[in-house]
Amino acid sequence: MAEESFRDIGEKIVVKVDPDLEDLIPMFLDNRRQDVETLTEALAGRDFEKIRFVGHDMKGSGGGYGFQGISDIGNRLEAAAKNSDAETVETCIRELSDYLRRVRVSAT
C-alpha cells in the first residue's frame, strides 16, 4: 500500500489502508501517539532499551497496518537505541510526531 513521502514538511500524508483493518486504525494511531510520550520519557532517562523495544514494535507493526513510514521510523529508532545515539532518537521522535499530525487515512 503506497503512501506519500512523509519527509515533505507540511504536506498531508495519505495512507490507503485495507478496509478490513479500518476499524483498528484509530487505536493503532493512538498507540503511536502514546509512543511519542513513552519515547520522550525514555530518552530523558536515557533508557535506550525501552527505546529499542518501542522502535522494534513500530518497525514490525507499521507496515502491517499500511503505515510504512511508521515502520521506517521504528527501524531507525531501534538502530539508534542500539548505538545509544540520543540525537538520532530525538530526530526520530520529532519525525514520528510530525507524521502522526499529518497522516490521513483512506480506505481502499
N, C-alpha and C positions, 0 to 999 in steps of 0.2 A: 504494500500500500504506500503510495507516494505521498510525500509531504514536502512543502516548500522548504528551502534553506532557512534555518532559524537564526542564522547569523546576520541577516539583514535587519538592522535595528529599526524598530518602529513598525515594521510590516506585520500584518496578521499572518499567523501560521495556520493553514487549513489542513486538517488531517482527516482523511476518509477512513472511517472505521467500519468493520464488519457489523451489519445490523444485529447479528446475534449477540454482540458484545456491547451494543449501545447503552443498555441499562446499567452496565457495570462501570462505564467510563467516568461518570461524576465521582464515584467513590475512589476510583483509581487516581484521578487527578487531585482529589482532596488529600489522599495519602501522600502524593508527591509534594503538595504544599506543606504538609506536616514534615516531610523530609527536609525541606529548606530550613525549618526551625531546628530540627534534630541535628542537621549538619552544622549549622551555625554554632549551636551549643557545643558540639563535639570539637569543632575547630578551636573555639575559645579555650576548651580544656585540653587541647592537643591530643584528643582521643582518636588517633589515626586508625585504630582497629574498628571502632564504631563507624568511622567514615568509610573504611574499606568495605565493611558489611553492607552499609546502605548503598554504596556505589555498585557493589556486586548485585544486589537485589534489583536496582534500577536497570542495570545492564541486561539482566535476564528477563525482566517483565515488560519493559517499554515496548519493544518490538512486537511482543505477543499481543499487545493491545492496539498496535498500529502506530505507536509513537517512537519511531526510530531515533528521533532527536533525544529523547529521554535515555534510551539505551546508549547512545553515543556519549552523553554527559556522564552516565553511570560508569562507563568503561574508563573514561579519563579520570573520574573520581577515584575509582579503585586503584588505578596505576599510581596516581599522585599519593594516595594514602600509603601504599606500599613503600614509597620513597620518602615519606614524611615531608612532602612538598606542600607546605601550607599556602604558598602563593597560588599554586595551580588549583588547590582545593577551593580557595576563596573565589577565584575566577569561575570555577565550575558552579559554585553556589549562586553567584550572580547570574550566570547563563541559565541555570535551571529556573530561577525566579522569573527572569525575563521571558523565558519560553512559556512558562505557565500563565503569565499575564497575557501573552499574545495568542495562545493557541485557541483555535475554534474547531469544533468537531462537526463533521459532515458524514452522515450515514450513506453508504454506497447503495 
